[in-house]
């Protein structure tokens, strides 16, 4: 009788284990959504020249890209428990003022340029970044995990570029802008702190730095990207 009871108990435990294994999520596919800010974005600087009054006018522009809001979405697949491949997509928008300094020849005196400081407000920069990545997970406990990621970055940039031209009526320089776009190519690296609140869902804090370069029609070697920090949540399937 004791042997029969032991056999029944063993079968019951085995069936319970199989049922639990079938009910547990595979946790291979995961989707992440989040938001935060982007900082440390590169400053756009350019210079140009044009002819005025038989001499050469020189213009230097500076467009600072400061702190701005950022959204992020991503998906990945765990090839192994600690190794995954994925794709993250980020969006960034920032509005700032472009500054310029123009040294314009005098219409009366030779080699006596007039220096004028100009600005153009509400210049909106937009970036959409595509970040293929490999991810390495480091479990710290049953509910806490670190994730290190790295890979290339492709950042599509829409950038208004500050321009300076001569007003033929007043003989003074005027500021304007032209919208240019291109795709910067570079790389990124990041870290995530993931706290799982259930078998399928977790909350996270993340930091990622991306940087790329693109040649716009009027400005070469324009940098795109920056430091992205924020919070989000992750769902596992």
FIZA-841989 format. One record per residue (C-alpha): residue number from 1; residue in one letter; x, y, z. Coordinates in Angstrom, 1 decimal. Layout:
<batis>
<n=NUM res=A east=X north=Y up=Z> .
...
</batis>
This chain:
<batis>
<n=1 res=X east=0.0 north=0.0 up=0.0> .
<n=2 res=X east=2.8 north=2.4 up=0.9> .
<n=3 res=X east=4.5 north=1.8 up=-2.5> .
<n=4 res=X east=1.2 north=2.5 up=-4.3> .
<n=5 res=X east=0.6 north=5.7 up=-2.4> .
<n=6 res=X east=4.2 north=6.8 up=-3.2> .
<n=7 res=X east=3.7 north=6.1 up=-6.9> .
<n=8 res=X east=0.4 north=8.1 up=-6.9> .
<n=9 res=X east=2.0 north=11.0 up=-5.2> .
<n=10 res=X east=4.9 north=11.0 up=-7.6> .
<n=11 res=X east=2.6 north=11.0 up=-10.6> .
<n=12 res=X east=0.5 north=13.8 up=-9.1> .
<n=13 res=X east=3.7 north=15.9 up=-8.6> .
<n=14 res=X east=4.9 north=15.2 up=-12.1> .
<n=15 res=X east=1.5 north=16.2 up=-13.6> .
<n=16 res=X east=1.4 north=19.4 up=-11.5> .
<n=17 res=X east=5.0 north=20.2 up=-12.7> .
<n=18 res=X east=4.0 north=19.7 up=-16.3> .
<n=19 res=X east=0.9 north=21.8 up=-15.9> .
<n=20 res=X east=2.9 north=24.6 up=-14.3> .
<n=21 res=X east=5.5 north=24.4 up=-17.1> .
<n=22 res=X east=2.8 north=24.7 up=-19.8> .
<n=23 res=X east=1.1 north=27.6 up=-18.1> .
<n=24 res=X east=4.4 north=29.6 up=-17.6> .
<n=25 res=X east=5.2 north=32.2 up=-20.4> .
<n=26 res=X east=8.0 north=31.3 up=-22.8> .
<n=27 res=X east=9.5 north=34.8 up=-22.1> .
<n=28 res=X east=11.4 north=34.8 up=-25.4> .
<n=29 res=X east=9.6 north=37.7 up=-27.1> .
<n=30 res=X east=9.5 north=41.1 up=-25.3> .
<n=31 res=X east=8.1 north=44.5 up=-26.1> .
<n=32 res=X east=9.2 north=47.8 up=-24.4> .
<n=33 res=X east=7.5 north=51.2 up=-24.3> .
<n=34 res=X east=8.8 north=54.3 up=-22.5> .
<n=35 res=X east=9.7 north=57.9 up=-22.5> .
<n=36 res=X east=12.0 north=60.5 up=-21.1> .
<n=37 res=X east=14.4 north=63.2 up=-22.2> .
<n=38 res=X east=17.3 north=63.6 up=-24.5> .
<n=39 res=X east=20.3 north=65.7 up=-23.5> .
<n=40 res=X east=23.9 north=66.3 up=-24.5> .
<n=41 res=X east=22.8 north=66.7 up=-28.1> .
<n=42 res=X east=25.4 north=68.1 up=-30.5> .
<n=43 res=X east=25.5 north=71.8 up=-31.4> .
<n=44 res=X east=25.2 north=72.7 up=-35.0> .
<n=45 res=X east=27.8 north=75.2 up=-36.2> .
<n=46 res=X east=28.3 north=76.5 up=-39.7> .
<n=47 res=X east=30.0 north=79.3 up=-41.6> .
<n=48 res=X east=29.4 north=80.9 up=-45.0> .
<n=49 res=X east=30.3 north=83.8 up=-47.1> .
<n=50 res=X east=28.9 north=86.0 up=-49.9> .
<n=51 res=X east=29.8 north=89.0 up=-51.9> .
<n=52 res=X east=28.7 north=92.4 up=-50.8> .
<n=53 res=X east=29.9 north=95.9 up=-52.0> .
<n=54 res=X east=32.8 north=94.4 up=-53.8> .
<n=55 res=X east=34.1 north=92.6 up=-50.8> .
<n=56 res=X east=33.4 north=89.3 up=-48.9> .
<n=57 res=X east=30.9 north=89.1 up=-46.1> .
<n=58 res=X east=31.5 north=86.3 up=-43.5> .
<n=59 res=X east=28.7 north=84.7 up=-41.5> .
<n=60 res=X east=29.0 north=82.2 up=-38.5> .
<n=61 res=X east=26.0 north=80.5 up=-37.1> .
<n=62 res=X east=25.4 north=78.5 up=-33.9> .
<n=63 res=X east=22.3 north=76.4 up=-33.2> .
<n=64 res=X east=22.3 north=74.8 up=-29.7> .
<n=65 res=X east=20.2 north=71.7 up=-29.3> .
<n=66 res=X east=19.3 north=71.5 up=-25.6> .
<n=67 res=X east=17.1 north=69.2 up=-23.5> .
<n=68 res=X east=14.0 north=67.8 up=-25.2> .
<n=69 res=X east=11.3 north=65.2 up=-24.8> .
<n=70 res=X east=11.9 north=61.7 up=-26.1> .
<n=71 res=X east=9.7 north=58.6 up=-26.8> .
<n=72 res=X east=11.0 north=55.1 up=-27.2> .
<n=73 res=X east=9.6 north=51.7 up=-28.3> .
<n=74 res=X east=11.4 north=48.4 up=-28.9> .
<n=75 res=X east=11.0 north=44.7 up=-29.4> .
<n=76 res=X east=13.4 north=41.8 up=-29.0> .
<n=77 res=X east=13.8 north=38.1 up=-29.0> .
<n=78 res=X east=15.8 north=36.0 up=-26.5> .
<n=79 res=X east=17.9 north=33.6 up=-28.5> .
<n=80 res=X east=19.2 north=32.3 up=-25.1> .
<n=81 res=X east=18.2 north=33.1 up=-21.5> .
<n=82 res=X east=20.9 north=35.8 up=-21.3> .
<n=83 res=X east=21.2 north=36.9 up=-25.0> .
<n=84 res=X east=18.7 north=38.7 up=-27.2> .
<n=85 res=X east=18.5 north=40.6 up=-30.5> .
<n=86 res=X east=16.2 north=43.5 up=-31.0> .
<n=87 res=X east=15.3 north=46.8 up=-32.4> .
<n=88 res=X east=14.6 north=50.1 up=-30.5> .
<n=89 res=X east=13.1 north=53.2 up=-32.1> .
<n=90 res=X east=13.4 north=56.6 up=-30.5> .
<n=91 res=X east=11.8 north=60.0 up=-31.3> .
<n=92 res=X east=13.1 north=63.4 up=-30.3> .
<n=93 res=X east=11.9 north=67.0 up=-30.8> .
<n=94 res=X east=13.4 north=70.2 up=-29.7> .
<n=95 res=X east=12.7 north=73.9 up=-30.4> .
<n=96 res=X east=15.4 north=76.5 up=-30.0> .
<n=97 res=X east=16.8 north=79.8 up=-31.3> .
<n=98 res=X east=19.5 north=80.0 up=-33.9> .
<n=99 res=X east=22.2 north=82.7 up=-33.4> .
<n=100 res=X east=24.4 north=84.2 up=-36.1> .
<n=101 res=X east=27.2 north=86.8 up=-36.4> .
<n=102 res=X east=27.6 north=88.6 up=-39.7> .
<n=103 res=X east=30.6 north=90.6 up=-40.7> .
<n=104 res=X east=29.4 north=92.7 up=-43.7> .
<n=105 res=X east=31.5 north=95.2 up=-45.7> .
<n=106 res=X east=30.6 north=98.8 up=-45.4> .
<n=107 res=X east=29.0 north=100.4 up=-48.5> .
<n=108 res=X east=31.0 north=103.6 up=-47.8> .
<n=109 res=X east=34.4 north=102.6 up=-46.3> .
<n=110 res=X east=36.6 north=99.9 up=-47.7> .
<n=111 res=X east=37.9 north=97.2 up=-45.3> .
<n=112 res=X east=35.6 north=98.5 up=-42.5> .
<n=113 res=X east=33.0 north=95.8 up=-42.0> .
<n=114 res=X east=30.0 north=96.1 up=-39.8> .
<n=115 res=X east=29.4 north=93.3 up=-37.4> .
<n=116 res=X east=25.8 north=92.4 up=-36.8> .
<n=117 res=X east=24.3 north=89.8 up=-34.4> .
<n=118 res=X east=21.2 north=88.1 up=-35.6> .
<n=119 res=X east=18.8 north=85.3 up=-34.5> .
<n=120 res=X east=16.0 north=83.2 up=-35.7> .
<n=121 res=X east=13.5 north=81.8 up=-33.2> .
<n=122 res=X east=11.3 north=78.6 up=-33.1> .
<n=123 res=X east=13.7 north=76.4 up=-35.1> .
<n=124 res=X east=12.4 north=72.9 up=-34.5> .
<n=125 res=X east=14.8 north=69.9 up=-34.8> .
<n=126 res=X east=13.3 north=66.4 up=-35.1> .
<n=127 res=X east=15.1 north=63.0 up=-34.9> .
<n=128 res=X east=13.8 north=59.5 up=-35.4> .
<n=129 res=X east=16.4 north=56.9 up=-34.5> .
<n=130 res=X east=16.5 north=53.2 up=-35.4> .
<n=131 res=X east=18.8 north=51.2 up=-33.2> .
<n=132 res=X east=19.3 north=47.5 up=-34.0> .
<n=133 res=X east=21.0 north=45.9 up=-31.0> .
<n=134 res=X east=22.2 north=42.9 up=-29.2> .
<n=135 res=X east=21.3 north=42.6 up=-25.5> .
<n=136 res=X east=23.0 north=40.8 up=-22.7> .
<n=137 res=X east=21.0 north=40.2 up=-19.5> .
<n=138 res=X east=22.5 north=39.9 up=-16.1> .
<n=139 res=X east=20.0 north=38.5 up=-13.5> .
<n=140 res=X east=20.4 north=40.0 up=-10.0> .
<n=141 res=X east=17.5 north=38.2 up=-8.4> .
<n=142 res=X east=14.2 north=36.5 up=-9.3> .
<n=143 res=X east=12.6 north=39.9 up=-10.0> .
<n=144 res=X east=15.5 north=42.2 up=-10.9> .
<n=145 res=X east=17.6 north=42.1 up=-14.1> .
<n=146 res=X east=20.2 north=44.3 up=-15.8> .
<n=147 res=X east=20.3 north=44.5 up=-19.6> .
<n=148 res=X east=23.3 north=45.9 up=-21.5> .
<n=149 res=X east=22.7 north=46.8 up=-25.2> .
<n=150 res=X east=24.8 north=48.0 up=-28.1> .
<n=151 res=X east=24.7 north=48.2 up=-31.9> .
<n=152 res=X east=24.5 north=50.6 up=-34.9> .
<n=153 res=X east=22.2 north=53.6 up=-35.1> .
<n=154 res=X east=20.5 north=55.2 up=-38.0> .
<n=155 res=X east=19.0 north=58.6 up=-37.1> .
<n=156 res=X east=16.8 north=60.4 up=-39.6> .
<n=157 res=X east=17.3 north=64.2 up=-39.0> .
<n=158 res=X east=15.0 north=67.1 up=-39.9> .
<n=159 res=X east=17.0 north=70.2 up=-39.2> .
<n=160 res=X east=16.3 north=73.9 up=-40.0> .
<n=161 res=X east=19.5 north=75.5 up=-40.9> .
<n=162 res=X east=20.0 north=79.2 up=-40.2> .
<n=163 res=X east=20.8 north=81.3 up=-43.3> .
<n=164 res=X east=21.9 north=85.0 up=-43.7> .
<n=165 res=X east=21.2 north=87.1 up=-46.8> .
<n=166 res=X east=21.5 north=90.7 up=-47.7> .
<n=167 res=X east=18.4 north=92.9 up=-47.8> .
<n=168 res=X east=18.8 north=94.9 up=-51.0> .
<n=169 res=X east=16.4 north=97.6 up=-49.8> .
<n=170 res=X east=18.1 north=98.3 up=-46.4> .
<n=171 res=X east=21.6 north=97.0 up=-47.3> .
<n=172 res=X east=21.6 north=95.0 up=-44.0> .
<n=173 res=X east=21.8 north=91.3 up=-43.4> .
<n=174 res=X east=18.6 north=89.4 up=-42.5> .
<n=175 res=X east=18.2 north=86.0 up=-40.9> .
<n=176 res=X east=16.2 north=83.1 up=-42.4> .
<n=177 res=X east=16.1 north=79.4 up=-42.4> .
<n=178 res=X east=16.0 north=76.4 up=-44.8> .
<n=179 res=X east=14.8 north=73.0 up=-43.7> .
<n=180 res=X east=17.2 north=70.1 up=-44.6> .
<n=181 res=X east=17.1 north=66.4 up=-43.8> .
<n=182 res=X east=19.3 north=63.4 up=-44.0> .
<n=183 res=X east=20.1 north=60.1 up=-42.1> .
<n=184 res=X east=23.0 north=60.0 up=-39.7> .
<n=185 res=X east=24.9 north=56.7 up=-39.3> .
<n=186 res=X east=26.7 north=55.8 up=-36.1> .
<n=187 res=X east=26.2 north=53.6 up=-33.0> .
<n=188 res=X east=24.8 north=53.4 up=-29.5> .
<n=189 res=X east=25.2 north=51.7 up=-26.2> .
<n=190 res=X east=22.8 north=51.5 up=-23.2> .
<n=191 res=X east=21.8 north=49.9 up=-19.9> .
<n=192 res=X east=18.4 north=49.0 up=-18.5> .
<n=193 res=X east=17.3 north=48.2 up=-14.9> .
<n=194 res=X east=14.3 north=45.9 up=-15.1> .
<n=195 res=X east=12.1 north=45.1 up=-12.1> .
<n=196 res=X east=9.5 north=42.4 up=-12.9> .
<n=197 res=X east=6.2 north=42.8 up=-11.1> .
<n=198 res=X east=4.7 north=39.6 up=-12.7> .
<n=199 res=X east=5.7 north=36.7 up=-14.9> .
<n=200 res=X east=4.9 north=38.9 up=-18.0> .
<n=201 res=X east=5.4 north=42.5 up=-17.0> .
<n=202 res=X east=8.1 north=44.7 up=-15.6> .
<n=203 res=X east=9.0 north=48.3 up=-15.1> .
<n=204 res=X east=12.4 north=49.7 up=-16.1> .
<n=205 res=X east=14.7 north=52.7 up=-16.0> .
<n=206 res=X east=17.1 north=53.1 up=-19.0> .
<n=207 res=X east=20.0 north=55.2 up=-20.3> .
<n=208 res=X east=21.2 north=55.1 up=-23.8> .
<n=209 res=X east=23.8 north=57.2 up=-25.7> .
<n=210 res=X east=23.7 north=57.3 up=-29.5> .
<n=211 res=X east=25.8 north=59.4 up=-31.9> .
<n=212 res=X east=25.8 north=59.6 up=-35.7> .
<n=213 res=X east=27.0 north=61.9 up=-38.5> .
<n=214 res=X east=25.3 north=63.1 up=-41.7> .
<n=215 res=X east=26.1 north=65.5 up=-44.5> .
<n=216 res=X east=23.2 north=67.9 up=-45.1> .
<n=217 res=X east=23.0 north=69.9 up=-48.3> .
<n=218 res=X east=24.5 north=73.1 up=-46.8> .
<n=219 res=X east=26.4 north=71.7 up=-43.7> .
<n=220 res=X east=28.7 north=68.7 up=-43.6> .
<n=221 res=X east=29.4 north=66.3 up=-40.7> .
<n=222 res=X east=26.3 north=67.2 up=-38.7> .
<n=223 res=X east=26.0 north=65.2 up=-35.5> .
<n=224 res=X east=22.8 north=63.6 up=-34.3> .
<n=225 res=X east=21.8 north=61.8 up=-31.2> .
<n=226 res=X east=22.6 north=62.3 up=-27.6> .
<n=227 res=X east=22.0 north=60.9 up=-24.1> .
<n=228 res=X east=18.5 north=59.4 up=-23.6> .
<n=229 res=X east=17.3 north=58.7 up=-20.1> .
<n=230 res=X east=13.8 north=57.7 up=-19.0> .
<n=231 res=X east=11.4 north=55.0 up=-17.6> .
<n=232 res=X east=9.1 north=52.5 up=-19.3> .
<n=233 res=X east=7.5 north=49.1 up=-19.0> .
<n=234 res=X east=8.2 north=45.7 up=-20.6> .
<n=235 res=X east=5.8 north=42.9 up=-21.5> .
<n=236 res=X east=7.1 north=39.4 up=-22.1> .
<n=237 res=X east=5.4 north=36.7 up=-24.2> .
</batis>
